[in-house]
Amino acid sequence: MNQFMNEFQVYRFQILAEMYKRSHADMDFVMDVQKIADQFGMNHRSFQSVFKYLYMEEFIQVRSMNQQSGDSYQASIKHKGIRAVEETYQNLNKPTQYFPSYRDMML
């Protein structure tokens, strides 16, 4: 069970960290989170779980890039999400409230 939980924590961190990098920590930068998940090879069910978690924890804000887009996976990183990523990177060996240590996630 612990390995299963750790896998989802890693997925969550990967998505959030990639949003942080792509946006240059800009809370107004809107991106397609589904495309990020696709690059990590995440299946749709896992992605939906991760997306919902990041939204419910207020790490991301759901947005729309334009009125024509019917895709509901447009989002931007929020201040709390930026802080969570930066906390994980500040001490690579220490777990945070939301994520295992960076070193453990990269094993």
Secondary structure, 3 states (H helix, E strand, C coil): CHHHHHHHHHHHHHHHHHHHHHHCCCCCCCEEHHHHHHHCCCCHHHHHHHHHHHHHCCCEEECCCCCCCCCCCEEEECHHHHHHHHHHHHCCCCCCCCCCCHHHHCC
